[in-house]
Amino acid sequence: MRADATLRLRNLGAKSELKTLTRQFTRSVEEKKADQAKKLFPSLTSLIDQSAKRGILHRNTASRKKSRLARRLAKLS
């Protein structure tokens, strides 16, 4: 149970960081700030990959998220 509690806290922190970065990216896309979105994209995709590797996100979910973010960035450019 202690191990589960530790992992739960790690997962919550990672998900929170992921959501925050996603919100920043989305906001920059909606405000049509392409340069800011392009700076955030690599770090966001890296964080998604790390989350999938650690088992916080399923690998298909991670792939889908990255694909959708890339499409939004491509529309902006």
N, C-alpha and C positions, 0 to 999 in steps of 0.2 A: 504494500500500500504506500509505503514511503517513496519507493522508486516511482510509482505511478504519479504521485503528487509532484515529484520533481520534474518528471517528463511533461506533465500537464502545464506546469508553470513555464517551462521552456517553450512548449508549443504555443501557449497564449502569447508570450512575448514575441515570438517569431511571426505569428499571424497578425499581431497588432502592427508590427513594423512593416509587414507586407501591405496591409490595408492602408497605412499612412502614406507609404510611397506610391501606391496605386492612386490614392486620392489626389496627391500632388501632380502626378502625371496626367490624370483625367482633367484636373482643373487647368493645367497648362494647355492641353489640347483644346478644351472648350474656349479658352481665352485666345486661341490661335497664336500661342507663343511657341513656335516651332523650335527655336534654338534651345529653349528650356526643356521642352519635351524630349529632344534628341539627346540632351545631357542626362536626363533621368532614365531613359530607356535601357541603356546597358546595365546600370546598377539594378534596375527593377527586374530585368530578365535573369540576371545573376542571382538575385535573391529568390526568385521563383524556382530556379534550378536547385539552389541549396535546400530550399524547403522540400522539394520533391525527393532529393537525395536522402534527407533525414527522415522522410516518411510523414512529414507534416501535411503535405499535399500529395495526392495520387499523381503519378507521372503523367497520366492522360489529362488530368485537370490542369496541371502545370503547362502542358503543351498547348492546351486550348486557350488558357489565359494569355500566354505569350503570343499566340497567333492573333488573337483579338486585339491585343495592344499594338502589335506590329501593323495590323490593318488600319487602326485609328491613326497611327503615326504616318502611314503612307498616304492616307486621305488628306492629311494636313499639309504635306509637302507639295 
